[in-house]
Amino acid sequence: LTDPDQIASSVAPIPSAASTITDAPLPTGIPGRILPADQLAPSTDLSGFTLISLLFDQSLNWPFVVNSAISSSQIFAYVPVLIGTALGITGKSFCCG
């Protein structure tokens, strides 16, 4: 038997890939973005804030989100609250208001 907690005694380098990473195209006929109804003014000072990206699994796929009016609304309503709660951040310092 082997010990799964044993420290590896050697590490093999991972060969580098020569290919270029490209974005997968979105299906045609659906929007590329969904923006909240209340957007920030272009002159808004965002210093002190960090832009993040979220990746949802296949159960919340893009065609489902853009074809369901309630799903995008729920994302904008609940995701900021969920992230703030998970990080222990509340109030205006976290999100949109």
All heavy atoms as an XYZ file, in Angstrom:
698
protein
N       0.831     -1.179      0.000
C       0.000      0.000      0.000
C       0.880      1.249      0.000
O       1.979      1.246      0.524
C      -0.899      0.028      1.229
C      -1.934     -1.085      1.349
C      -2.655     -0.954      2.670
C      -2.912     -1.060      0.223
N       0.341      2.323     -0.550
C       1.081      3.578     -0.572
C       0.416      4.578      0.364
O      -0.773      4.483      0.661
C       1.131      4.170     -1.989
O      -0.197      4.404     -2.413
C       1.822      3.223     -2.952
N       1.193      5.542      0.809
C       0.693      6.580      1.698
C       0.274      7.788      0.850
O       1.128      8.453      0.263
C       1.790      6.976      2.687
C       1.336      8.044      3.660
O       0.153      8.449      3.609
O       2.163      8.474      4.478
N      -1.027      8.118      0.773
C      -1.458      9.234     -0.064
C      -0.986     10.590      0.462
O      -0.978     11.572     -0.265
C      -2.983      9.133     -0.046
C      -3.302      8.374      1.198
C      -2.134      7.462      1.437
N      -0.570     10.644      1.731
C      -0.101     11.901      2.314
C       1.404     12.080      2.205
O       1.943     13.099      2.626
C      -0.505     11.991      3.785
C      -2.022     12.010      3.952
O      -2.697     12.583      3.070
O      -2.518     11.450      4.936
N       2.079     11.089      1.636
C       3.532     11.161      1.513
C       3.920     12.246      0.504
O       3.303     12.400     -0.550
C       4.083      9.814      1.052
C       5.578      9.773      0.918
C       6.065      8.404      0.463
O       5.261      7.535      0.189
N       7.357      8.244      0.395
N       4.937     13.024      0.834
C       5.416     14.079     -0.043
C       6.101     13.458     -1.251
O       6.900     12.531     -1.120
C       6.384     15.003      0.716
C       5.653     15.676      1.871
C       6.996     16.033     -0.212
C       6.532     16.471      2.777
N       5.778     13.980     -2.438
C       6.389     13.459     -3.664
C       7.881     13.780     -3.656
O       8.307     14.869     -3.287
C       5.732     14.077     -4.876
N       8.679     12.809     -4.062
C      10.125     13.010     -4.041
C      10.643     13.621     -5.340
O      11.761     14.098     -5.392
C      10.836     11.679     -3.767
O      10.472     10.742     -4.759
N       9.843     13.601     -6.370
C      10.264     14.212     -7.626
C       9.054     14.795     -8.334
O       7.939     14.343     -8.157
C      10.960     13.180     -8.529
O      10.032     12.185     -8.897
N       9.319     15.805     -9.137
C       8.252     16.462     -9.879
C       8.655     16.490    -11.345
O       9.753     16.911    -11.690
C       8.030     17.899     -9.365
C       6.976     18.605    -10.186
C       7.645     17.883     -7.897
N       7.766     16.027    -12.198
C       8.036     16.039    -13.634
C       7.481     17.335    -14.216
O       6.363     17.732    -13.905
C       7.387     14.843    -14.305
N       8.252     18.037    -15.039
C       7.737     19.276    -15.639
C       6.594     18.983    -16.604
O       6.564     17.947    -17.255
C       8.954     19.844    -16.369
C       9.854     18.684    -16.597
C       9.596     17.710    -15.480
N       5.680     19.911    -16.657
C       4.547     19.790    -17.577
C       4.955     20.413    -18.904
O       5.388     21.558    -18.940
C       3.308     20.505    -17.017
C       2.906     19.866    -15.694
C       2.154     20.491    -18.023
C       1.800     20.611    -14.974
N       4.854     19.661    -19.996
C       5.243     20.231    -21.293
C       4.322     21.394    -21.656
O       3.124     21.357    -21.412
C       5.082     19.071    -22.270
C       4.270     18.050    -21.569
C       4.371     18.305    -20.094
N       4.892     22.437    -22.215
C       4.083     23.596    -22.594
C       3.398     23.343    -23.930
O       3.944     22.712    -24.819
C       4.952     24.850    -22.682
O       5.916     24.689    -23.692
N       2.196     23.866    -24.022
C       1.435     23.713    -25.254
C       1.722     24.900    -26.166
O       1.833     26.027    -25.723
C      -0.052     23.632    -24.943
N       1.835     24.644    -27.433
C       2.131     25.697    -28.394
C       0.860     26.301    -28.976
O       0.926     27.181    -29.808
C       2.999     25.134    -29.518
N      -0.293     25.830    -28.525
C      -1.544     26.334    -29.099
C      -1.970     27.624    -28.414
O      -1.579     27.931    -27.309
C      -2.639     25.282    -28.956
O      -2.881     25.027    -27.596
N      -2.803     28.367    -29.100
C      -3.332     29.612    -28.579
C      -4.727     29.365    -28.032
O      -5.536     28.695    -28.665
C      -3.413     30.663    -29.708
O      -2.120     30.832    -30.264
C      -3.919     31.985    -29.182
N      -4.992     29.928    -26.866
C      -6.312     29.775    -26.262
C      -7.235     30.823    -26.874
O      -6.905     31.997    -26.938
C      -6.241     29.949    -24.740
C      -5.372     28.852    -24.128
C      -7.630     29.945    -24.122
C      -5.107     29.025    -22.660
N      -8.395     30.372    -27.322
C      -9.373     31.291    -27.897
C     -10.706     31.120    -27.179
O     -10.989     30.059    -26.625
C      -9.573     31.037    -29.401
O     -10.000     29.678    -29.578
C      -8.292     31.273    -30.183
N     -11.506     32.173    -27.185
C     -12.828     32.098    -26.589
C     -13.744     31.274    -27.476
O     -13.684     31.366    -28.696
C     -13.431     33.493    -26.435
C     -12.706     34.319    -25.390
O     -12.144     33.726    -24.461
O     -12.712     35.549    -25.519
N     -14.592     30.491    -26.840
C     -15.582     29.733    -27.596
C     -16.660     30.698    -28.075
O     -17.089     31.571    -27.326
C     -16.200     28.652    -26.720
N     -17.081     30.581    -29.313
C     -18.110     31.504    -29.819
C     -19.462     31.219    -29.170
O     -19.791     30.082    -28.862
C     -18.145     31.203    -31.317
C     -17.654     29.804    -31.426
C     -16.662     29.620    -30.300
N     -20.216     32.290    -28.937
C     -21.576     32.127    -28.441
C     -22.475     31.736    -29.600
O     -22.200     32.078    -30.753
C     -22.084     33.433    -27.838
C     -21.452     33.853    -26.520
C     -21.956     35.234    -26.125
C     -21.747     32.853    -25.427
N     -23.552     31.042    -29.329
C     -24.503     30.727    -30.400
C     -25.038     32.020    -31.013
O     -25.162     33.034    -30.338
C     -25.620     29.970    -29.674
C     -25.019     29.501    -28.392
C     -23.941     30.484    -28.044
N     -25.349     31.972    -32.270
C     -25.886     33.165    -32.936
C     -27.335     33.379    -32.515
O     -28.030     32.453    -32.120
C     -25.813     33.018    -34.460
O     -26.540     31.848    -34.853
C     -24.381     32.900    -34.929
N     -27.776     34.620    -32.602
C     -29.166     34.931    -32.308
C     -29.461     35.207    -30.843
O     -30.622     35.402    -30.495
N     -28.454     35.203    -29.974
C     -28.681     35.546    -28.578
C     -27.692     36.643    -28.184
O     -26.622     36.756    -28.774
C     -28.559     34.332    -27.627
C     -27.164     33.720    -27.689
C     -29.615     33.293    -27.926
C     -26.941     32.597    -26.680
N     -28.048     37.466    -27.204
C     -27.154     38.561    -26.825
C     -25.844     38.067    -26.233
O     -25.782     37.001    -25.634
C     -27.962     39.348    -25.793
C     -29.092     38.485    -25.399
C     -29.266     37.433    -26.434
N     -24.803     38.849    -26.423
C     -23.502     38.515    -25.862
C     -23.366     38.939    -24.416
O     -22.508     38.443    -23.698
N     -24.220     39.872    -23.966
C     -24.169     40.389    -22.600
C     -25.575     40.648    -22.088
O     -26.473     40.955    -22.854
C     -23.426     41.710    -22.540
C     -22.003     41.642    -22.889
C     -21.411     43.020    -22.781
N     -20.075     43.028    -23.363
C     -19.351     44.094    -23.492
N     -19.835     45.252    -23.099
N     -18.159     44.025    -24.013
N     -25.707     40.572    -20.781
C     -26.929     40.998    -20.114
C     -26.475     41.995    -19.060
O     -25.620     41.692    -18.239
C     -27.668     39.823    -19.448
C     -28.094     38.805    -20.493
C     -28.878     40.328    -18.676
C     -28.713     37.556    -19.911
N     -27.030     43.190    -19.115
C     -26.649     44.242    -18.180
C     -27.810     44.550    -17.244
O     -28.971     44.450    -17.642
C     -26.251     45.498    -18.951
C     -25.103     45.316    -19.948
C     -24.943     46.568    -20.792
C     -23.817     44.974    -19.236
N     -27.498     44.942    -16.010
C     -28.590     45.303    -15.097
C     -29.304     46.557    -15.573
O     -28.728     47.393    -16.270
C     -27.865     45.540    -13.766
C     -26.450     45.818    -14.129
C     -26.182     45.086    -15.413
N     -30.561     46.712    -15.194
C     -31.347     47.871    -15.604
C     -30.749     49.164    -15.051
O     -30.715     50.179    -15.736
C     -32.788     47.710    -15.144
N     -30.274     49.142    -13.820
C     -29.671     50.319    -13.191
C     -28.160     50.221    -13.333
O     -27.481     49.632    -12.495
C     -30.058     50.409    -11.713
C     -31.548     50.592    -11.514
O     -32.176     51.233    -12.368
O     -32.069     50.085    -10.510
N     -27.620     50.808    -14.389
C     -26.186     50.745    -14.643
C     -25.479     51.936    -14.017
O     -26.081     52.982    -13.777
C     -25.928     50.712    -16.147
C     -26.513     49.471    -16.811
C     -26.203     49.449    -18.283
O     -25.109     49.785    -18.687
N     -27.170     49.039    -19.082
N     -24.203     51.768    -13.767
C     -23.394     52.850    -13.220
C     -23.089     53.873    -14.296
O     -22.934     53.532    -15.465
C     -22.075     52.289    -12.679
C     -22.178     51.312    -11.510
C     -20.803     50.748    -11.182
C     -22.774     51.990    -10.302
N     -22.971     55.120    -13.888
C     -22.580     56.172    -14.827
C     -21.127     55.955    -15.229
O     -20.321     55.483    -14.425
C     -22.737     57.537    -14.163
N     -20.758     56.264    -16.471
C     -19.376     56.076    -16.916
C     -18.360     56.838    -16.057
O     -17.214     56.451    -15.963
C     -19.376     56.603    -18.347
C     -20.796     56.528    -18.789
C     -21.622     56.734    -17.558
N     -18.797     57.909    -15.408
C     -17.880     58.715    -14.591
C     -17.740     58.183    -13.165
O     -17.021     58.773    -12.356
C     -18.376     60.154    -14.553
O     -19.678     60.200    -13.973
N     -18.404     57.082    -12.820
C     -18.345     56.535    -11.468
C     -16.927     56.124    -11.110
O     -16.266     55.431    -11.874
C     -19.284     55.311    -11.346
O     -20.595     55.694    -11.714
C     -19.289     54.758     -9.942
N     -16.470     56.567     -9.939
C     -15.133     56.213     -9.455
C     -15.182     54.805     -8.872
O     -15.853     54.565     -7.874
C     -14.683     57.214     -8.391
C     -13.312     56.888     -7.837
O     -12.569     56.099     -8.461
O     -12.979     57.425     -6.763
N     -14.492     53.879     -9.498
C     -14.495     52.485     -9.053
C     -13.207     52.093     -8.334
O     -12.960     50.910     -8.131
C     -14.742     51.560    -10.254
C     -16.104     51.745    -10.938
C     -16.211     50.847    -12.156
C     -17.238     51.482     -9.975
N     -12.404     53.088     -7.962
C     -11.195     52.749     -7.210
C     -11.625     52.157     -5.870
O     -12.585     52.595     -5.243
C     -10.317     53.986     -7.008
O     -11.032     54.994     -6.336
N     -10.940     51.137     -5.463
C     -11.316     50.434     -4.242
C     -12.253     49.262     -4.487
O     -12.574     48.526     -3.573
N     -12.722     49.118     -5.719
C     -13.582     47.991     -6.081
C     -12.793     47.046     -6.980
O     -11.840     47.453     -7.639
C     -14.839     48.462     -6.821
C     -15.825     49.164     -5.943
C     -15.712     50.529     -5.709
C     -16.862     48.471     -5.346
C     -16.616     51.193     -4.897
C     -17.769     49.120     -4.537
C     -17.652     50.488     -4.303
N     -13.205     45.809     -7.038
C     -12.546     44.814     -7.876
C     -13.568     44.171     -8.794
O     -14.613     43.701     -8.330
C     -11.890     43.719     -7.005
O     -10.976     44.335     -6.114
C     -11.175     42.689     -7.860
N     -13.287     44.164    -10.083
C     -14.145     43.488    -11.049
C     -13.873     41.987    -10.968
O     -12.716     41.563    -10.971
C     -13.856     43.981    -12.470
C     -14.633     43.293    -13.588
C     -16.119     43.601    -13.476
C     -14.096     43.733    -14.937
N     -14.928     41.198    -10.860
C     -14.775     39.752    -10.825
C     -15.597     39.133    -11.944
O     -16.511     39.753    -12.473
C     -15.202     39.144     -9.472
C     -16.702     39.371     -9.216
C     -14.359     39.700     -8.331
C     -17.248     38.576     -8.064
N     -15.261     37.917    -12.295
C     -16.038     37.145    -13.259
C     -16.507     35.882    -12.575
O     -15.781     35.297    -11.774
C     -15.180     36.775    -14.470
O     -14.798     37.927    -15.166
N     -17.702     35.467    -12.890
C     -18.267     34.248    -12.317
C     -18.529     33.253    -13.429
O     -18.986     33.627    -14.502
C     -19.585     34.548    -11.598
C     -19.525     35.555    -10.456
C     -20.919     35.846     -9.962
C     -18.657     35.035     -9.337
N     -18.258     32.022    -13.156
C     -18.518     30.951    -14.112
C     -19.558     30.022    -13.504
O     -19.361     29.478    -12.426
C     -17.235     30.176    -14.410
C     -17.359     28.998    -15.353
C     -17.786     29.468    -16.745
C     -16.048     28.248    -15.437
N     -20.676     29.880    -14.176
C     -21.728     28.994    -13.714
C     -21.594     27.648    -14.420
O     -21.080     27.572    -15.526
C     -23.101     29.599    -14.015
C     -23.365     30.865    -13.260
C     -23.232     32.090    -13.875
C     -23.738     30.827    -11.930
C     -23.474     33.268    -13.185
C     -23.980     31.987    -11.219
C     -23.846     33.205    -11.851
N     -22.092     26.606    -13.782
C     -22.006     25.291    -14.415
C     -23.094     25.157    -15.489
O     -23.878     26.075    -15.730
C     -22.068     24.170    -13.387
C     -23.405     24.074    -12.667
O     -24.392     24.689    -13.102
O     -23.458     23.360    -11.653
N     -23.135     24.038    -16.126
C     -24.012     23.819    -17.281
C     -25.491     23.947    -16.943
O     -26.304     24.225    -17.811
C     -23.715     22.445    -17.890
C     -24.305     22.233    -19.258
C     -23.872     23.291    -20.293
O     -22.831     23.905    -20.190
N     -24.703     23.501    -21.289
N     -25.866     23.800    -15.664
C     -27.284     23.917    -15.317
C     -27.777     25.363    -15.429
O     -28.975     25.603    -15.504
C     -27.538     23.375    -13.912
O     -26.818     24.126    -12.956
N     -26.859     26.332    -15.450
C     -27.222     27.729    -15.662
C     -26.489     28.214    -16.912
O     -25.723     29.151    -16.900
C     -26.849     28.577    -14.441
C     -27.397     30.000    -14.416
C     -28.925     30.006    -14.433
C     -26.879     30.748    -13.212
N     -26.734     27.530    -18.020
C     -26.018     27.832    -19.258
C     -26.548     29.108    -19.909
O     -27.632     29.586    -19.606
C     -26.077     26.640    -20.216
C     -27.492     26.297    -20.623
O     -28.175     27.097    -21.242
N     -27.933     25.103    -20.258
N     -25.740     29.682    -20.799
C     -26.049     30.971    -21.407
C     -27.376     30.998    -22.161
O     -28.170     31.908    -21.966
C     -24.883     31.398    -22.295
C     -25.008     32.799    -22.766
C     -25.204     33.221    -24.049
C     -24.967     33.982    -21.978
N     -25.283     34.593    -24.106
C     -25.140     35.086    -22.832
C     -24.807     34.230    -20.615
C     -25.158     36.391    -22.393
C     -24.818     35.540    -20.174
C     -24.990     36.600    -21.066
N     -27.676     30.039    -23.033
C     -28.978     30.090    -23.720
C     -30.146     30.096    -22.736
O     -31.129     30.805    -22.944
C     -28.978     28.835    -24.596
C     -27.531     28.599    -24.875
C     -26.825     28.975    -23.593
N     -30.042     29.343    -21.641
C     -31.115     29.346    -20.650
C     -31.265     30.729    -20.024
O     -32.370     31.251    -19.883
C     -30.853     28.306    -19.557
C     -31.815     28.414    -18.407
C     -33.115     27.933    -18.522
C     -31.434     29.022    -17.219
C     -34.012     28.051    -17.465
C     -32.324     29.137    -16.159
C     -33.614     28.654    -16.285
N     -30.151     31.360    -19.661
C     -30.191     32.667    -19.008
C     -30.798     33.730    -19.920
O     -31.659     34.493    -19.508
C     -28.784     33.091    -18.530
C     -28.771     34.535    -18.061
C     -28.296     32.167    -17.422
N     -30.363     33.786    -21.174
C     -30.863     34.845    -22.060
C     -32.292     34.596    -22.532
O     -32.979     35.537    -22.924
C     -29.944     35.078    -23.283
C     -28.576     35.519    -22.840
C     -29.873     33.877    -24.179
N     -32.746     33.378    -22.487
C     -34.107     33.078    -22.933
C     -35.117     33.053    -21.794
O     -36.293     32.820    -22.009
C     -34.138     31.756    -23.699
C     -33.462     31.885    -25.042
O     -33.671     32.852    -25.759
N     -32.628     30.917    -25.382
N     -34.669     33.277    -20.584
C     -35.554     33.295    -19.421
C     -35.407     34.646    -18.727
O     -34.373     34.921    -18.111
C     -35.185     32.160    -18.467
O     -35.884     32.298    -17.253
N     -36.423     35.485    -18.828
C     -36.350     36.826    -18.241
C     -36.100     36.778    -16.739
O     -35.379     37.604    -16.190
C     -37.637     37.587    -18.542
N     -36.655     35.829    -16.068
C     -36.518     35.773    -14.614
C     -35.118     35.313    -14.190
O     -34.614     35.733    -13.164
C     -37.625     34.886    -13.983
C     -37.683     35.065    -12.469
C     -37.414     33.425    -14.310
C     -38.279     36.371    -12.041
N     -34.463     34.487    -14.994
C     -33.149     33.981    -14.574
C     -32.112     35.095    -14.502
O     -31.350     35.176    -13.531
C     -32.674     32.861    -15.498
O     -32.423     33.356    -16.790
N     -32.062     35.984    -15.491
C     -31.087     37.064    -15.428
C     -31.416     38.027    -14.294
O     -30.519     38.535    -13.622
C     -30.985     37.790    -16.762
O     -32.234     38.308    -17.141
N     -32.694     38.273    -14.049
C     -33.090     39.129    -12.927
C     -32.655     38.525    -11.601
O     -32.181     39.225    -10.711
C     -34.610     39.326    -12.917
O     -35.028     39.963    -14.086
N     -32.807     37.217    -11.467
C     -32.403     36.548    -10.232
C     -30.889     36.600    -10.048
O     -30.407     36.764     -8.925
C     -32.904     35.109    -10.227
C     -34.397     35.018    -10.060
C     -34.910     33.600    -10.209
O     -34.314     32.764    -10.862
N     -36.050     33.332     -9.594
N     -30.148     36.494    -11.130
C     -28.692     36.574    -11.026
C     -28.284     37.936    -10.478
O     -27.493     38.036     -9.538
C     -28.028     36.301    -12.391
C     -28.175     34.825    -12.756
C     -26.551     36.704    -12.368
C     -27.781     34.494    -14.182
N     -28.839     39.014    -11.039
C     -28.491     40.359    -10.581
C     -28.989     40.622     -9.168
O     -28.378     41.375     -8.420
C     -29.022     41.418    -11.541
C     -28.247     41.489    -12.825
C     -28.845     41.216    -14.028
C     -26.903     41.827    -12.817
C     -28.129     41.280    -15.212
C     -26.176     41.892    -13.997
C     -26.787     41.617    -15.194
N     -30.097     40.017     -8.777
C     -30.652     40.258     -7.445
C     -29.939     39.453     -6.365
O     -29.652     39.975     -5.294
C     -32.148     39.920     -7.440
N     -29.660     38.184     -6.631
C     -29.196     37.304     -5.568
C     -27.692     37.062     -5.516
O     -27.142     36.868     -4.440
C     -29.923     35.952     -5.645
C     -31.403     36.073     -5.405
C     -32.322     35.749     -6.392
C     -31.891     36.543     -4.190
C     -33.680     35.873     -6.175
C     -33.254     36.667     -3.964
C     -34.146     36.330     -4.955
O     -35.489     36.461     -4.741
N     -27.007     37.058     -6.636
C     -25.566     36.744     -6.621
C     -24.768     37.735     -5.779
O     -23.938     37.318     -4.974
C     -25.011     36.578     -8.053
C     -23.490     36.525     -8.043
C     -25.578     35.312     -8.685
N     -24.979     39.054     -5.897
C     -24.220     39.962     -5.026
C     -24.449     39.692     -3.533
O     -23.516     39.741     -2.737
C     -24.727     41.347     -5.421
C     -25.202     41.180     -6.832
C     -25.782     39.792     -6.871
N     -25.691     39.377     -3.176
C     -26.009     39.091     -1.778
C     -25.300     37.810     -1.333
O     -24.724     37.750     -0.235
C     -27.533     38.962     -1.585
C     -27.875     38.541     -0.167
C     -28.225     40.271     -1.950
N     -25.321     36.802     -2.166
C     -24.665     35.533     -1.831
C     -23.162     35.704     -1.662
O     -22.561     35.179     -0.725
C     -24.959     34.481     -2.901
C     -26.416     34.047     -3.022
C     -26.616     33.173     -4.252
C     -26.862     33.335     -1.778
N     -22.537     36.451     -2.569
C     -21.093     36.673     -2.479
C     -20.763     37.484     -1.234
O     -19.834     37.165     -0.491
C     -20.564     37.364     -3.746
C     -20.683     36.420     -4.940
C     -19.116     37.806     -3.561
C     -20.372     37.062     -6.263
N     -21.530     38.542     -0.981
C     -21.301     39.359      0.203
C     -21.442     38.562      1.482
O     -20.626     38.690      2.403
N     -22.451     37.714      1.552
C     -22.656     36.883      2.733
C     -21.511     35.893      2.904
O     -20.987     35.710      4.000
C     -23.997     36.128      2.626
O     -25.042     37.097      2.507
C     -24.237     35.251      3.835
N     -21.085     35.281      1.808
C     -19.989     34.310      1.877
C     -18.689     34.956      2.332
O     -17.897     34.341      3.052
C     -19.794     33.642      0.517
N     -18.470     36.217      1.940
C     -17.242     36.915      2.310
C     -17.376     37.726      3.589
O     -16.406     38.330      4.051
C     -16.811     37.836      1.167
C     -16.451     37.149     -0.152
C     -16.162     38.185     -1.227
C     -15.262     36.223      0.051
N     -18.580     37.773      4.154
C     -18.797     38.536      5.367
C     -18.768     40.035      5.125
O     -18.426     40.808      6.011
N     -19.148     40.463      3.918
C     -19.151     41.877      3.548
C     -20.606     42.322      3.413
O     -21.399     41.659      2.775
C     -18.419     42.116      2.210
C     -17.004     41.577      2.288
C     -18.433     43.577      1.841
C     -16.305     41.532      0.944
N     -20.932     43.457      4.005
C     -22.299     43.952      3.896
C     -22.292     45.437      3.579
O     -21.275     46.096      3.653
C     -23.067     43.746      5.227
O     -22.382     44.446      6.262
C     -23.176     42.280      5.575
N     -23.459     45.944      3.247
C     -23.639     47.373      3.051
C     -23.144     47.873      1.715
O     -22.789     47.117      0.813
N     -23.095     49.201      1.601
C     -22.719     49.852      0.354
C     -21.263     49.610     -0.013
O     -20.877     49.760     -1.162
C     -23.001     51.337      0.423
C     -24.463     51.653      0.444
C     -24.716     53.130      0.395
C     -26.214     53.384      0.374
N     -26.538     54.772      0.204
N     -20.436     49.239      0.955
C     -19.023     49.007      0.638
C     -18.849     47.769     -0.229
O     -17.827     47.600     -0.856
C     -18.212     48.822      1.924
O     -18.648     47.655      2.622
N     -19.860     46.926     -0.276
C     -19.726     45.698     -1.047
C     -20.236     45.845     -2.473
O     -19.583     45.483     -3.425
C     -20.444     44.535     -0.379
C     -20.519     43.314     -1.246
C     -19.367     42.662     -1.630
C     -21.708     42.878     -1.751
C     -19.417     41.562     -2.462
C     -21.771     41.775     -2.580
C     -20.623     41.121     -2.927
N     -21.410     46.333     -2.625
C     -22.035     46.251     -3.948
C     -22.645     47.548     -4.368
O     -22.078     48.602     -4.245
C     -23.077     45.137     -3.923
S     -23.929     44.926     -5.482
N     -23.755     47.389     -4.803
C     -24.447     48.429     -5.546
C     -25.344     49.285     -4.670
O     -25.979     50.166     -5.172
C     -25.304     47.776     -6.627
S     -24.676     46.216     -7.191
N     -25.488     49.012     -3.468
C     -26.340     49.919     -2.751
C     -26.882     49.391     -1.506
O     -27.425     49.982     -0.701
